[in-house]
Amino acid sequence: MVVIQTVDNSTVVAKAKPISPQAFAAYGGILACDLQMAGASQSSANQGTAVKLMKMAPVTNNYANAPSGKPATANWNIFRSSPPKHLFGSSNGTKTYTSKVLERHPYTTQTFVPMGCSRDLDAFLVIVAPDKEGLPDYEKVEAFIFKGDQSVTYGVGTWHAPMVVLGDTHLDFAVLVHENGVDLEDCEEVVYSGMTIELN
Ligand SMILES: NC(=O)N[C@@H](O)C(=O)O
């Protein structure tokens, strides 16, 4: 993880909204069966006991373009993510989250699949931003609430915040990513004084 630049910006407010495939398309993809079933290419599987929705989120490895030329492996990692309680607060009765880091993975997608979390829960907060001349365009930050049965895939080079768990205890994610162990090629970070996201 490399700090690219510390940007001393004041509060940038984005209001978190529910996720949808359309709303997140510019940032990568999601896996959310109830939201995607209707429009998906489907087939039967598992002897007719499963409906298979095909190619629902991207999996990309662009490390061939990385300067080091060091190949990457596709890895299933586990993130046991604890809620960053010290960054939650409230303002005028509105729950807030203060985001201090945006990062990106220049040569790979990264997918977080929550494990063992109810579909009825607001499980985690996803914060993303478009790129502007090699840094996040923090004035166009967007924030989305994901349920326990929804997964997020950050597109190649998509600026995003580290995982923000909304529950009271840790949440385990299965994480699919490509990595070659070269810090600057695996992850770039930008550090901020604080961007405020409204949660409700
Ligand atoms: N900062 C941080 O740990 N980012 C992770 O997404 C990672 O795997 O690099």
The ligand as an SDF file (V2000), in Angstrom:
LIG
                    3D

  9  8  0  0  0  0  0  0  0  0999 V2000
   -5.7450   -1.2650    1.8980 N   0  0  0  0  0  0  0  0  0  0  0  0
   -6.0150   -2.5680    1.6510 C   0  0  0  0  0  0  0  0  0  0  0  0
   -5.7570   -3.4760    2.4400 O   0  0  0  0  0  0  0  0  0  0  0  0
   -6.5830   -2.8260    0.4940 N   0  0  0  0  0  0  0  0  0  0  0  0
   -7.0350   -4.1290    0.1500 C   0  0  0  0  0  0  0  0  0  0  0  0
   -8.0980   -4.0460   -0.7440 O   0  0  0  0  0  0  0  0  0  0  0  0
   -5.9510   -4.9150   -0.4650 C   0  0  0  0  0  0  0  0  0  0  0  0
   -6.1090   -6.1450   -0.5570 O   0  0  0  0  0  0  0  0  0  0  0  0
   -4.9740   -4.2990   -0.9270 O   0  0  0  0  0  0  0  0  0  0  0  0
  1  2  1  0
  2  3  2  0
  2  4  1  0
  4  5  1  0
  5  6  1  0
  5  7  1  0
  7  8  2  0
  7  9  1  0
M  END
$$$$
